[in-house]
Amino acid sequence: MGRGKVQLKRIENKINRQVTFSKRRAGLLKKAHEISILCDAEVGLIVFSHKGKLFEYATDSCMDRILEKYERYSFAERQLVANERTSPANWTLEYSKLKARIELLQRNHRHYMGEDLNSMSMKDLQNLEQQLDTALKSIRTRKNQVIYESITELQRKEKAIQEQNTMLKKKIKEKEKEMEQQNQCPGGLPPPLLMTIGGGAFDDAAEATRNELDLTLDSLYSCHLGCFTA
């Protein structure tokens, strides 16, 4: 036997009502996310619990943009576009709408700055707090990203400077080595070659001296031998 149609009515049991709300809310948010991804649609979903707690979903987390787009394409504006724009009544209506819009923006700005909060209810204060928390998270995320990028850029510059210093030190050492070699060889010839040439000249002079001494000794020896023979 088929299942009968379930009659929708308020759940009297408080616990069952809260459980059903949690389950249905999660399913509704999931469906909104799925249709946004699958169909590339801009989705804005707003849910308030019976205690006034806000639950929302917006494509790209930009509810303000979706609400502004909704206001532009609302029924009242479509009716205004359909009417004659040259009518003074339309100008008056447009002026009134723009004035109300400006007042709303100014009031929201004062609330975001922490001003004029006495007229806000508990529910409005909770909504404002949640919006500010979301904004602070986005700001801190962007700030951390900027700090990380700055640190990365500074590390890259530090590495480049260290490489330049290493190259300069190497060039200085090579230049000092060349200067030391030039100071050790002022005549332009290496010391071993000078020592070889100088050593050969000294050996020739010593050999000539020894030959002269040998001749002198031979003469003296012959003379003394002649004296003894006589």
PyMOL CGO cylinders between C-alpha atoms (Angstrom):
from pymol import cmd
from pymol.cgo import CYLINDER

trace = [
    CYLINDER, 0.00, 0.00, 0.00, 1.38, 3.39, -0.94, 0.3, 1, 1, 1, 1, 1, 1,
    CYLINDER, 1.38, 3.39, -0.94, 2.47, 5.92, 1.62, 0.3, 1, 1, 1, 1, 1, 1,
    CYLINDER, 2.47, 5.92, 1.62, -0.12, 8.57, 2.34, 0.3, 1, 1, 1, 1, 1, 1,
    CYLINDER, -0.12, 8.57, 2.34, 0.46, 12.26, 2.00, 0.3, 1, 1, 1, 1, 1, 1,
    CYLINDER, 0.46, 12.26, 2.00, 1.98, 13.78, 5.10, 0.3, 1, 1, 1, 1, 1, 1,
    CYLINDER, 1.98, 13.78, 5.10, 0.16, 16.83, 6.39, 0.3, 1, 1, 1, 1, 1, 1,
    CYLINDER, 0.16, 16.83, 6.39, 2.49, 19.74, 7.09, 0.3, 1, 1, 1, 1, 1, 1,
    CYLINDER, 2.49, 19.74, 7.09, 1.90, 21.47, 10.38, 0.3, 1, 1, 1, 1, 1, 1,
    CYLINDER, 1.90, 21.47, 10.38, 3.87, 22.87, 13.25, 0.3, 1, 1, 1, 1, 1, 1,
    CYLINDER, 3.87, 22.87, 13.25, 5.69, 20.27, 15.36, 0.3, 1, 1, 1, 1, 1, 1,
    CYLINDER, 5.69, 20.27, 15.36, 4.51, 20.68, 18.91, 0.3, 1, 1, 1, 1, 1, 1,
    CYLINDER, 4.51, 20.68, 18.91, 7.33, 18.82, 20.62, 0.3, 1, 1, 1, 1, 1, 1,
    CYLINDER, 7.33, 18.82, 20.62, 10.18, 21.28, 21.13, 0.3, 1, 1, 1, 1, 1, 1,
    CYLINDER, 10.18, 21.28, 21.13, 12.98, 18.72, 20.87, 0.3, 1, 1, 1, 1, 1, 1,
    CYLINDER, 12.98, 18.72, 20.87, 11.56, 17.11, 17.75, 0.3, 1, 1, 1, 1, 1, 1,
    CYLINDER, 11.56, 17.11, 17.75, 11.03, 20.55, 16.24, 0.3, 1, 1, 1, 1, 1, 1,
    CYLINDER, 11.03, 20.55, 16.24, 14.67, 21.50, 16.87, 0.3, 1, 1, 1, 1, 1, 1,
    CYLINDER, 14.67, 21.50, 16.87, 15.98, 18.20, 15.44, 0.3, 1, 1, 1, 1, 1, 1,
    CYLINDER, 15.98, 18.20, 15.44, 13.80, 18.55, 12.35, 0.3, 1, 1, 1, 1, 1, 1,
    CYLINDER, 13.80, 18.55, 12.35, 14.93, 22.14, 11.88, 0.3, 1, 1, 1, 1, 1, 1,
    CYLINDER, 14.93, 22.14, 11.88, 18.61, 21.15, 12.05, 0.3, 1, 1, 1, 1, 1, 1,
    CYLINDER, 18.61, 21.15, 12.05, 18.18, 18.33, 9.53, 0.3, 1, 1, 1, 1, 1, 1,
    CYLINDER, 18.18, 18.33, 9.53, 16.04, 20.32, 7.09, 0.3, 1, 1, 1, 1, 1, 1,
    CYLINDER, 16.04, 20.32, 7.09, 18.32, 23.35, 7.38, 0.3, 1, 1, 1, 1, 1, 1,
    CYLINDER, 18.32, 23.35, 7.38, 21.43, 21.31, 6.57, 0.3, 1, 1, 1, 1, 1, 1,
    CYLINDER, 21.43, 21.31, 6.57, 19.68, 19.71, 3.59, 0.3, 1, 1, 1, 1, 1, 1,
    CYLINDER, 19.68, 19.71, 3.59, 18.47, 23.09, 2.34, 0.3, 1, 1, 1, 1, 1, 1,
    CYLINDER, 18.47, 23.09, 2.34, 21.96, 24.63, 2.54, 0.3, 1, 1, 1, 1, 1, 1,
    CYLINDER, 21.96, 24.63, 2.54, 23.40, 21.57, 0.80, 0.3, 1, 1, 1, 1, 1, 1,
    CYLINDER, 23.40, 21.57, 0.80, 20.87, 21.86, -2.04, 0.3, 1, 1, 1, 1, 1, 1,
    CYLINDER, 20.87, 21.86, -2.04, 21.60, 25.58, -2.42, 0.3, 1, 1, 1, 1, 1, 1,
    CYLINDER, 21.60, 25.58, -2.42, 25.33, 24.84, -2.68, 0.3, 1, 1, 1, 1, 1, 1,
    CYLINDER, 25.33, 24.84, -2.68, 24.75, 22.05, -5.20, 0.3, 1, 1, 1, 1, 1, 1,
    CYLINDER, 24.75, 22.05, -5.20, 22.58, 24.13, -7.52, 0.3, 1, 1, 1, 1, 1, 1,
    CYLINDER, 22.58, 24.13, -7.52, 25.14, 26.94, -7.32, 0.3, 1, 1, 1, 1, 1, 1,
    CYLINDER, 25.14, 26.94, -7.32, 27.98, 24.63, -8.38, 0.3, 1, 1, 1, 1, 1, 1,
    CYLINDER, 27.98, 24.63, -8.38, 26.17, 22.42, -10.88, 0.3, 1, 1, 1, 1, 1, 1,
    CYLINDER, 26.17, 22.42, -10.88, 24.20, 25.13, -12.66, 0.3, 1, 1, 1, 1, 1, 1,
    CYLINDER, 24.20, 25.13, -12.66, 26.62, 28.05, -12.24, 0.3, 1, 1, 1, 1, 1, 1,
    CYLINDER, 26.62, 28.05, -12.24, 23.83, 30.03, -10.61, 0.3, 1, 1, 1, 1, 1, 1,
    CYLINDER, 23.83, 30.03, -10.61, 23.96, 32.85, -8.10, 0.3, 1, 1, 1, 1, 1, 1,
    CYLINDER, 23.96, 32.85, -8.10, 22.13, 31.62, -5.00, 0.3, 1, 1, 1, 1, 1, 1,
    CYLINDER, 22.13, 31.62, -5.00, 21.26, 33.56, -1.87, 0.3, 1, 1, 1, 1, 1, 1,
    CYLINDER, 21.26, 33.56, -1.87, 19.59, 31.70, 1.01, 0.3, 1, 1, 1, 1, 1, 1,
    CYLINDER, 19.59, 31.70, 1.01, 18.60, 33.26, 4.35, 0.3, 1, 1, 1, 1, 1, 1,
    CYLINDER, 18.60, 33.26, 4.35, 17.10, 31.27, 7.24, 0.3, 1, 1, 1, 1, 1, 1,
    CYLINDER, 17.10, 31.27, 7.24, 16.20, 32.50, 10.74, 0.3, 1, 1, 1, 1, 1, 1,
    CYLINDER, 16.20, 32.50, 10.74, 15.47, 30.04, 13.51, 0.3, 1, 1, 1, 1, 1, 1,
    CYLINDER, 15.47, 30.04, 13.51, 12.62, 30.57, 15.96, 0.3, 1, 1, 1, 1, 1, 1,
    CYLINDER, 12.62, 30.57, 15.96, 15.21, 32.03, 18.35, 0.3, 1, 1, 1, 1, 1, 1,
    CYLINDER, 15.21, 32.03, 18.35, 16.33, 34.57, 15.76, 0.3, 1, 1, 1, 1, 1, 1,
    CYLINDER, 16.33, 34.57, 15.76, 19.63, 32.90, 14.84, 0.3, 1, 1, 1, 1, 1, 1,
    CYLINDER, 19.63, 32.90, 14.84, 20.73, 33.59, 11.28, 0.3, 1, 1, 1, 1, 1, 1,
    CYLINDER, 20.73, 33.59, 11.28, 21.80, 30.89, 8.81, 0.3, 1, 1, 1, 1, 1, 1,
    CYLINDER, 21.80, 30.89, 8.81, 22.70, 31.93, 5.31, 0.3, 1, 1, 1, 1, 1, 1,
    CYLINDER, 22.70, 31.93, 5.31, 24.37, 30.75, 2.12, 0.3, 1, 1, 1, 1, 1, 1,
    CYLINDER, 24.37, 30.75, 2.12, 25.55, 32.91, -0.75, 0.3, 1, 1, 1, 1, 1, 1,
    CYLINDER, 25.55, 32.91, -0.75, 27.47, 32.11, -3.91, 0.3, 1, 1, 1, 1, 1, 1,
    CYLINDER, 27.47, 32.11, -3.91, 31.11, 33.17, -3.45, 0.3, 1, 1, 1, 1, 1, 1,
    CYLINDER, 31.11, 33.17, -3.45, 30.13, 34.30, 0.09, 0.3, 1, 1, 1, 1, 1, 1,
    CYLINDER, 30.13, 34.30, 0.09, 28.86, 37.61, -1.27, 0.3, 1, 1, 1, 1, 1, 1,
    CYLINDER, 28.86, 37.61, -1.27, 25.33, 38.08, 0.07, 0.3, 1, 1, 1, 1, 1, 1,
    CYLINDER, 25.33, 38.08, 0.07, 25.41, 41.88, -0.33, 0.3, 1, 1, 1, 1, 1, 1,
    CYLINDER, 25.41, 41.88, -0.33, 25.96, 41.63, -4.08, 0.3, 1, 1, 1, 1, 1, 1,
    CYLINDER, 25.96, 41.63, -4.08, 23.11, 39.15, -4.47, 0.3, 1, 1, 1, 1, 1, 1,
    CYLINDER, 23.11, 39.15, -4.47, 20.74, 41.31, -2.42, 0.3, 1, 1, 1, 1, 1, 1,
    CYLINDER, 20.74, 41.31, -2.42, 21.62, 44.38, -4.48, 0.3, 1, 1, 1, 1, 1, 1,
    CYLINDER, 21.62, 44.38, -4.48, 20.99, 42.43, -7.66, 0.3, 1, 1, 1, 1, 1, 1,
    CYLINDER, 20.99, 42.43, -7.66, 17.67, 41.26, -6.26, 0.3, 1, 1, 1, 1, 1, 1,
    CYLINDER, 17.67, 41.26, -6.26, 16.66, 44.81, -5.47, 0.3, 1, 1, 1, 1, 1, 1,
    CYLINDER, 16.66, 44.81, -5.47, 17.53, 45.95, -8.98, 0.3, 1, 1, 1, 1, 1, 1,
    CYLINDER, 17.53, 45.95, -8.98, 15.41, 43.22, -10.48, 0.3, 1, 1, 1, 1, 1, 1,
    CYLINDER, 15.41, 43.22, -10.48, 12.60, 43.31, -7.92, 0.3, 1, 1, 1, 1, 1, 1,
    CYLINDER, 12.60, 43.31, -7.92, 9.01, 43.60, -8.91, 0.3, 1, 1, 1, 1, 1, 1,
    CYLINDER, 9.01, 43.60, -8.91, 8.79, 47.29, -8.00, 0.3, 1, 1, 1, 1, 1, 1,
    CYLINDER, 8.79, 47.29, -8.00, 11.72, 48.22, -10.22, 0.3, 1, 1, 1, 1, 1, 1,
    CYLINDER, 11.72, 48.22, -10.22, 10.44, 46.15, -13.12, 0.3, 1, 1, 1, 1, 1, 1,
    CYLINDER, 10.44, 46.15, -13.12, 7.16, 47.99, -12.85, 0.3, 1, 1, 1, 1, 1, 1,
    CYLINDER, 7.16, 47.99, -12.85, 9.03, 51.29, -12.75, 0.3, 1, 1, 1, 1, 1, 1,
    CYLINDER, 9.03, 51.29, -12.75, 10.95, 50.42, -15.93, 0.3, 1, 1, 1, 1, 1, 1,
    CYLINDER, 10.95, 50.42, -15.93, 7.71, 49.47, -17.68, 0.3, 1, 1, 1, 1, 1, 1,
    CYLINDER, 7.71, 49.47, -17.68, 6.17, 52.87, -16.96, 0.3, 1, 1, 1, 1, 1, 1,
    CYLINDER, 6.17, 52.87, -16.96, 7.02, 56.04, -18.79, 0.3, 1, 1, 1, 1, 1, 1,
    CYLINDER, 7.02, 56.04, -18.79, 10.25, 57.55, -17.53, 0.3, 1, 1, 1, 1, 1, 1,
    CYLINDER, 10.25, 57.55, -17.53, 9.12, 61.02, -18.47, 0.3, 1, 1, 1, 1, 1, 1,
    CYLINDER, 9.12, 61.02, -18.47, 6.34, 60.99, -15.89, 0.3, 1, 1, 1, 1, 1, 1,
    CYLINDER, 6.34, 60.99, -15.89, 6.96, 63.27, -12.87, 0.3, 1, 1, 1, 1, 1, 1,
    CYLINDER, 6.96, 63.27, -12.87, 5.40, 60.62, -10.65, 0.3, 1, 1, 1, 1, 1, 1,
    CYLINDER, 5.40, 60.62, -10.65, 8.10, 58.17, -11.65, 0.3, 1, 1, 1, 1, 1, 1,
    CYLINDER, 8.10, 58.17, -11.65, 10.78, 60.71, -10.87, 0.3, 1, 1, 1, 1, 1, 1,
    CYLINDER, 10.78, 60.71, -10.87, 9.31, 61.23, -7.43, 0.3, 1, 1, 1, 1, 1, 1,
    CYLINDER, 9.31, 61.23, -7.43, 9.21, 57.48, -6.82, 0.3, 1, 1, 1, 1, 1, 1,
    CYLINDER, 9.21, 57.48, -6.82, 12.79, 57.06, -8.03, 0.3, 1, 1, 1, 1, 1, 1,
    CYLINDER, 12.79, 57.06, -8.03, 13.94, 59.89, -5.78, 0.3, 1, 1, 1, 1, 1, 1,
    CYLINDER, 13.94, 59.89, -5.78, 12.21, 58.35, -2.79, 0.3, 1, 1, 1, 1, 1, 1,
    CYLINDER, 12.21, 58.35, -2.79, 13.78, 54.95, -3.45, 0.3, 1, 1, 1, 1, 1, 1,
    CYLINDER, 13.78, 54.95, -3.45, 17.25, 56.41, -3.87, 0.3, 1, 1, 1, 1, 1, 1,
    CYLINDER, 17.25, 56.41, -3.87, 16.90, 58.47, -0.72, 0.3, 1, 1, 1, 1, 1, 1,
    CYLINDER, 16.90, 58.47, -0.72, 15.78, 55.43, 1.27, 0.3, 1, 1, 1, 1, 1, 1,
    CYLINDER, 15.78, 55.43, 1.27, 18.69, 53.44, -0.15, 0.3, 1, 1, 1, 1, 1, 1,
    CYLINDER, 18.69, 53.44, -0.15, 21.20, 56.12, 0.85, 0.3, 1, 1, 1, 1, 1, 1,
    CYLINDER, 21.20, 56.12, 0.85, 19.78, 56.30, 4.36, 0.3, 1, 1, 1, 1, 1, 1,
    CYLINDER, 19.78, 56.30, 4.36, 20.03, 52.52, 4.68, 0.3, 1, 1, 1, 1, 1, 1,
    CYLINDER, 20.03, 52.52, 4.68, 23.66, 52.53, 3.56, 0.3, 1, 1, 1, 1, 1, 1,
    CYLINDER, 23.66, 52.53, 3.56, 24.52, 55.36, 5.94, 0.3, 1, 1, 1, 1, 1, 1,
    CYLINDER, 24.52, 55.36, 5.94, 22.86, 53.57, 8.85, 0.3, 1, 1, 1, 1, 1, 1,
    CYLINDER, 22.86, 53.57, 8.85, 24.69, 50.32, 8.05, 0.3, 1, 1, 1, 1, 1, 1,
    CYLINDER, 24.69, 50.32, 8.05, 27.97, 52.22, 7.85, 0.3, 1, 1, 1, 1, 1, 1,
    CYLINDER, 27.97, 52.22, 7.85, 27.39, 53.73, 11.30, 0.3, 1, 1, 1, 1, 1, 1,
    CYLINDER, 27.39, 53.73, 11.30, 26.61, 50.27, 12.68, 0.3, 1, 1, 1, 1, 1, 1,
    CYLINDER, 26.61, 50.27, 12.68, 29.81, 48.84, 11.18, 0.3, 1, 1, 1, 1, 1, 1,
    CYLINDER, 29.81, 48.84, 11.18, 31.75, 51.66, 12.85, 0.3, 1, 1, 1, 1, 1, 1,
    CYLINDER, 31.75, 51.66, 12.85, 30.16, 50.79, 16.22, 0.3, 1, 1, 1, 1, 1, 1,
    CYLINDER, 30.16, 50.79, 16.22, 27.92, 53.84, 16.30, 0.3, 1, 1, 1, 1, 1, 1,
    CYLINDER, 27.92, 53.84, 16.30, 24.17, 54.26, 16.80, 0.3, 1, 1, 1, 1, 1, 1,
    CYLINDER, 24.17, 54.26, 16.80, 23.75, 50.79, 18.32, 0.3, 1, 1, 1, 1, 1, 1,
    CYLINDER, 23.75, 50.79, 18.32, 21.13, 51.69, 20.93, 0.3, 1, 1, 1, 1, 1, 1,
    CYLINDER, 21.13, 51.69, 20.93, 18.26, 51.30, 18.46, 0.3, 1, 1, 1, 1, 1, 1,
    CYLINDER, 18.26, 51.30, 18.46, 19.31, 47.77, 17.45, 0.3, 1, 1, 1, 1, 1, 1,
    CYLINDER, 19.31, 47.77, 17.45, 17.62, 44.66, 18.83, 0.3, 1, 1, 1, 1, 1, 1,
    CYLINDER, 17.62, 44.66, 18.83, 19.41, 41.56, 20.07, 0.3, 1, 1, 1, 1, 1, 1,
    CYLINDER, 19.41, 41.56, 20.07, 18.81, 39.80, 16.75, 0.3, 1, 1, 1, 1, 1, 1,
    CYLINDER, 18.81, 39.80, 16.75, 20.21, 42.75, 14.79, 0.3, 1, 1, 1, 1, 1, 1,
    CYLINDER, 20.21, 42.75, 14.79, 23.27, 42.88, 17.05, 0.3, 1, 1, 1, 1, 1, 1,
    CYLINDER, 23.27, 42.88, 17.05, 23.89, 39.17, 16.51, 0.3, 1, 1, 1, 1, 1, 1,
    CYLINDER, 23.89, 39.17, 16.51, 23.62, 39.57, 12.76, 0.3, 1, 1, 1, 1, 1, 1,
    CYLINDER, 23.62, 39.57, 12.76, 26.01, 42.54, 12.83, 0.3, 1, 1, 1, 1, 1, 1,
    CYLINDER, 26.01, 42.54, 12.83, 28.47, 40.59, 14.96, 0.3, 1, 1, 1, 1, 1, 1,
    CYLINDER, 28.47, 40.59, 14.96, 28.43, 37.67, 12.53, 0.3, 1, 1, 1, 1, 1, 1,
    CYLINDER, 28.43, 37.67, 12.53, 28.98, 39.97, 9.55, 0.3, 1, 1, 1, 1, 1, 1,
    CYLINDER, 28.98, 39.97, 9.55, 31.91, 41.65, 11.28, 0.3, 1, 1, 1, 1, 1, 1,
    CYLINDER, 31.91, 41.65, 11.28, 33.43, 38.27, 12.20, 0.3, 1, 1, 1, 1, 1, 1,
    CYLINDER, 33.43, 38.27, 12.20, 33.21, 37.16, 8.57, 0.3, 1, 1, 1, 1, 1, 1,
    CYLINDER, 33.21, 37.16, 8.57, 34.77, 40.42, 7.40, 0.3, 1, 1, 1, 1, 1, 1,
    CYLINDER, 34.77, 40.42, 7.40, 37.59, 40.12, 9.98, 0.3, 1, 1, 1, 1, 1, 1,
    CYLINDER, 37.59, 40.12, 9.98, 38.40, 36.59, 8.82, 0.3, 1, 1, 1, 1, 1, 1,
    CYLINDER, 38.40, 36.59, 8.82, 38.69, 37.78, 5.21, 0.3, 1, 1, 1, 1, 1, 1,
    CYLINDER, 38.69, 37.78, 5.21, 40.84, 40.74, 6.23, 0.3, 1, 1, 1, 1, 1, 1,
    CYLINDER, 40.84, 40.74, 6.23, 43.18, 38.60, 8.34, 0.3, 1, 1, 1, 1, 1, 1,
    CYLINDER, 43.18, 38.60, 8.34, 43.50, 36.01, 5.60, 0.3, 1, 1, 1, 1, 1, 1,
    CYLINDER, 43.50, 36.01, 5.60, 44.47, 38.70, 3.10, 0.3, 1, 1, 1, 1, 1, 1,
    CYLINDER, 44.47, 38.70, 3.10, 46.86, 40.32, 5.59, 0.3, 1, 1, 1, 1, 1, 1,
    CYLINDER, 46.86, 40.32, 5.59, 48.64, 37.00, 6.24, 0.3, 1, 1, 1, 1, 1, 1,
    CYLINDER, 48.64, 37.00, 6.24, 48.91, 36.43, 2.51, 0.3, 1, 1, 1, 1, 1, 1,
    CYLINDER, 48.91, 36.43, 2.51, 50.48, 39.88, 1.99, 0.3, 1, 1, 1, 1, 1, 1,
    CYLINDER, 50.48, 39.88, 1.99, 52.94, 39.27, 4.86, 0.3, 1, 1, 1, 1, 1, 1,
    CYLINDER, 52.94, 39.27, 4.86, 53.92, 35.88, 3.42, 0.3, 1, 1, 1, 1, 1, 1,
    CYLINDER, 53.92, 35.88, 3.42, 54.48, 37.39, -0.03, 0.3, 1, 1, 1, 1, 1, 1,
    CYLINDER, 54.48, 37.39, -0.03, 56.60, 40.18, 1.47, 0.3, 1, 1, 1, 1, 1, 1,
    CYLINDER, 56.60, 40.18, 1.47, 58.75, 37.71, 3.42, 0.3, 1, 1, 1, 1, 1, 1,
    CYLINDER, 58.75, 37.71, 3.42, 59.23, 35.56, 0.32, 0.3, 1, 1, 1, 1, 1, 1,
    CYLINDER, 59.23, 35.56, 0.32, 60.32, 38.60, -1.70, 0.3, 1, 1, 1, 1, 1, 1,
    CYLINDER, 60.32, 38.60, -1.70, 62.77, 39.69, 1.01, 0.3, 1, 1, 1, 1, 1, 1,
    CYLINDER, 62.77, 39.69, 1.01, 64.27, 36.20, 1.19, 0.3, 1, 1, 1, 1, 1, 1,
    CYLINDER, 64.27, 36.20, 1.19, 64.73, 36.19, -2.57, 0.3, 1, 1, 1, 1, 1, 1,
    CYLINDER, 64.73, 36.19, -2.57, 66.52, 39.56, -2.44, 0.3, 1, 1, 1, 1, 1, 1,
    CYLINDER, 66.52, 39.56, -2.44, 68.69, 38.38, 0.47, 0.3, 1, 1, 1, 1, 1, 1,
    CYLINDER, 68.69, 38.38, 0.47, 69.76, 35.30, -1.48, 0.3, 1, 1, 1, 1, 1, 1,
    CYLINDER, 69.76, 35.30, -1.48, 70.64, 37.41, -4.53, 0.3, 1, 1, 1, 1, 1, 1,
    CYLINDER, 70.64, 37.41, -4.53, 72.74, 39.78, -2.38, 0.3, 1, 1, 1, 1, 1, 1,
    CYLINDER, 72.74, 39.78, -2.38, 74.59, 36.86, -0.78, 0.3, 1, 1, 1, 1, 1, 1,
    CYLINDER, 74.59, 36.86, -0.78, 75.42, 35.44, -4.21, 0.3, 1, 1, 1, 1, 1, 1,
    CYLINDER, 75.42, 35.44, -4.21, 76.75, 38.83, -5.32, 0.3, 1, 1, 1, 1, 1, 1,
    CYLINDER, 76.75, 38.83, -5.32, 78.91, 39.09, -2.18, 0.3, 1, 1, 1, 1, 1, 1,
    CYLINDER, 78.91, 39.09, -2.18, 80.34, 35.62, -2.81, 0.3, 1, 1, 1, 1, 1, 1,
    CYLINDER, 80.34, 35.62, -2.81, 81.27, 36.53, -6.37, 0.3, 1, 1, 1, 1, 1, 1,
    CYLINDER, 81.27, 36.53, -6.37, 82.91, 39.79, -5.25, 0.3, 1, 1, 1, 1, 1, 1,
    CYLINDER, 82.91, 39.79, -5.25, 84.97, 37.99, -2.58, 0.3, 1, 1, 1, 1, 1, 1,
    CYLINDER, 84.97, 37.99, -2.58, 86.16, 35.47, -5.17, 0.3, 1, 1, 1, 1, 1, 1,
    CYLINDER, 86.16, 35.47, -5.17, 87.21, 38.23, -7.58, 0.3, 1, 1, 1, 1, 1, 1,
    CYLINDER, 87.21, 38.23, -7.58, 89.07, 40.06, -4.78, 0.3, 1, 1, 1, 1, 1, 1,
    CYLINDER, 89.07, 40.06, -4.78, 91.02, 36.92, -3.83, 0.3, 1, 1, 1, 1, 1, 1,
    CYLINDER, 91.02, 36.92, -3.83, 91.98, 36.29, -7.46, 0.3, 1, 1, 1, 1, 1, 1,
    CYLINDER, 91.98, 36.29, -7.46, 93.18, 39.90, -7.80, 0.3, 1, 1, 1, 1, 1, 1,
    CYLINDER, 93.18, 39.90, -7.80, 95.27, 39.67, -4.61, 0.3, 1, 1, 1, 1, 1, 1,
    CYLINDER, 95.27, 39.67, -4.61, 96.86, 36.44, -5.84, 0.3, 1, 1, 1, 1, 1, 1,
    CYLINDER, 96.86, 36.44, -5.84, 97.83, 38.05, -9.15, 0.3, 1, 1, 1, 1, 1, 1,
    CYLINDER, 97.83, 38.05, -9.15, 99.41, 41.02, -7.34, 0.3, 1, 1, 1, 1, 1, 1,
    CYLINDER, 99.41, 41.02, -7.34, 101.47, 38.69, -5.08, 0.3, 1, 1, 1, 1, 1, 1,
    CYLINDER, 101.47, 38.69, -5.08, 102.82, 36.83, -8.11, 0.3, 1, 1, 1, 1, 1, 1,
    CYLINDER, 102.82, 36.83, -8.11, 103.81, 40.09, -9.80, 0.3, 1, 1, 1, 1, 1, 1,
    CYLINDER, 103.81, 40.09, -9.80, 105.64, 41.29, -6.63, 0.3, 1, 1, 1, 1, 1, 1,
    CYLINDER, 105.64, 41.29, -6.63, 107.62, 38.02, -6.40, 0.3, 1, 1, 1, 1, 1, 1,
    CYLINDER, 107.62, 38.02, -6.40, 108.84, 38.31, -10.06, 0.3, 1, 1, 1, 1, 1, 1,
    CYLINDER, 108.84, 38.31, -10.06, 109.86, 41.98, -10.65, 0.3, 1, 1, 1, 1, 1, 1,
    CYLINDER, 109.86, 41.98, -10.65, 112.08, 41.19, -13.67, 0.3, 1, 1, 1, 1, 1, 1,
    CYLINDER, 112.08, 41.19, -13.67, 109.41, 39.31, -15.44, 0.3, 1, 1, 1, 1, 1, 1,
    CYLINDER, 109.41, 39.31, -15.44, 111.36, 35.94, -15.31, 0.3, 1, 1, 1, 1, 1, 1,
    CYLINDER, 111.36, 35.94, -15.31, 110.67, 33.12, -12.88, 0.3, 1, 1, 1, 1, 1, 1,
    CYLINDER, 110.67, 33.12, -12.88, 113.24, 32.67, -10.04, 0.3, 1, 1, 1, 1, 1, 1,
    CYLINDER, 113.24, 32.67, -10.04, 114.26, 29.09, -11.04, 0.3, 1, 1, 1, 1, 1, 1,
    CYLINDER, 114.26, 29.09, -11.04, 115.52, 30.32, -14.42, 0.3, 1, 1, 1, 1, 1, 1,
    CYLINDER, 115.52, 30.32, -14.42, 117.69, 33.03, -12.77, 0.3, 1, 1, 1, 1, 1, 1,
    CYLINDER, 117.69, 33.03, -12.77, 119.12, 30.50, -10.34, 0.3, 1, 1, 1, 1, 1, 1,
    CYLINDER, 119.12, 30.50, -10.34, 120.06, 28.17, -13.19, 0.3, 1, 1, 1, 1, 1, 1,
    CYLINDER, 120.06, 28.17, -13.19, 121.85, 30.88, -15.13, 0.3, 1, 1, 1, 1, 1, 1,
    CYLINDER, 121.85, 30.88, -15.13, 123.60, 32.22, -12.03, 0.3, 1, 1, 1, 1, 1, 1,
    CYLINDER, 123.60, 32.22, -12.03, 124.69, 28.72, -10.95, 0.3, 1, 1, 1, 1, 1, 1,
    CYLINDER, 124.69, 28.72, -10.95, 126.29, 27.90, -14.32, 0.3, 1, 1, 1, 1, 1, 1,
    CYLINDER, 126.29, 27.90, -14.32, 128.45, 31.08, -14.34, 0.3, 1, 1, 1, 1, 1, 1,
    CYLINDER, 128.45, 31.08, -14.34, 129.65, 30.39, -10.81, 0.3, 1, 1, 1, 1, 1, 1,
    CYLINDER, 129.65, 30.39, -10.81, 130.70, 26.81, -11.71, 0.3, 1, 1, 1, 1, 1, 1,
    CYLINDER, 130.70, 26.81, -11.71, 132.77, 28.05, -14.73, 0.3, 1, 1, 1, 1, 1, 1,
    CYLINDER, 132.77, 28.05, -14.73, 134.68, 30.56, -12.58, 0.3, 1, 1, 1, 1, 1, 1,
    CYLINDER, 134.68, 30.56, -12.58, 135.45, 27.96, -9.93, 0.3, 1, 1, 1, 1, 1, 1,
    CYLINDER, 135.45, 27.96, -9.93, 136.78, 25.53, -12.54, 0.3, 1, 1, 1, 1, 1, 1,
    CYLINDER, 136.78, 25.53, -12.54, 139.16, 28.15, -14.02, 0.3, 1, 1, 1, 1, 1, 1,
    CYLINDER, 139.16, 28.15, -14.02, 140.53, 28.97, -10.56, 0.3, 1, 1, 1, 1, 1, 1,
    CYLINDER, 140.53, 28.97, -10.56, 141.25, 25.32, -9.86, 0.3, 1, 1, 1, 1, 1, 1,
    CYLINDER, 141.25, 25.32, -9.86, 143.16, 24.96, -13.17, 0.3, 1, 1, 1, 1, 1, 1,
    CYLINDER, 143.16, 24.96, -13.17, 145.39, 27.98, -12.33, 0.3, 1, 1, 1, 1, 1, 1,
    CYLINDER, 145.39, 27.98, -12.33, 146.19, 26.53, -8.90, 0.3, 1, 1, 1, 1, 1, 1,
    CYLINDER, 146.19, 26.53, -8.90, 147.11, 23.19, -10.43, 0.3, 1, 1, 1, 1, 1, 1,
    CYLINDER, 147.11, 23.19, -10.43, 149.57, 24.89, -12.86, 0.3, 1, 1, 1, 1, 1, 1,
    CYLINDER, 149.57, 24.89, -12.86, 151.21, 26.89, -10.04, 0.3, 1, 1, 1, 1, 1, 1,
    CYLINDER, 151.21, 26.89, -10.04, 151.63, 23.84, -7.85, 0.3, 1, 1, 1, 1, 1, 1,
    CYLINDER, 151.63, 23.84, -7.85, 153.18, 21.85, -10.71, 0.3, 1, 1, 1, 1, 1, 1,
    CYLINDER, 153.18, 21.85, -10.71, 155.77, 24.62, -11.31, 0.3, 1, 1, 1, 1, 1, 1,
    CYLINDER, 155.77, 24.62, -11.31, 156.73, 24.85, -7.68, 0.3, 1, 1, 1, 1, 1, 1,
    CYLINDER, 156.73, 24.85, -7.68, 156.99, 21.11, -7.33, 0.3, 1, 1, 1, 1, 1, 1,
    CYLINDER, 156.99, 21.11, -7.33, 159.32, 20.85, -10.37, 0.3, 1, 1, 1, 1, 1, 1,
    CYLINDER, 159.32, 20.85, -10.37, 161.55, 23.63, -9.01, 0.3, 1, 1, 1, 1, 1, 1,
    CYLINDER, 161.55, 23.63, -9.01, 162.04, 22.01, -5.62, 0.3, 1, 1, 1, 1, 1, 1,
    CYLINDER, 162.04, 22.01, -5.62, 162.78, 18.68, -7.16, 0.3, 1, 1, 1, 1, 1, 1,
    CYLINDER, 162.78, 18.68, -7.16, 165.57, 20.29, -9.24, 0.3, 1, 1, 1, 1, 1, 1,
    CYLINDER, 165.57, 20.29, -9.24, 167.15, 21.83, -6.17, 0.3, 1, 1, 1, 1, 1, 1,
    CYLINDER, 167.15, 21.83, -6.17, 167.35, 18.52, -4.33, 0.3, 1, 1, 1, 1, 1, 1,
    CYLINDER, 167.35, 18.52, -4.33, 168.85, 16.82, -7.40, 0.3, 1, 1, 1, 1, 1, 1,
    CYLINDER, 168.85, 16.82, -7.40, 171.67, 19.38, -7.58, 0.3, 1, 1, 1, 1, 1, 1,
]
cmd.load_cgo(trace, "trace")
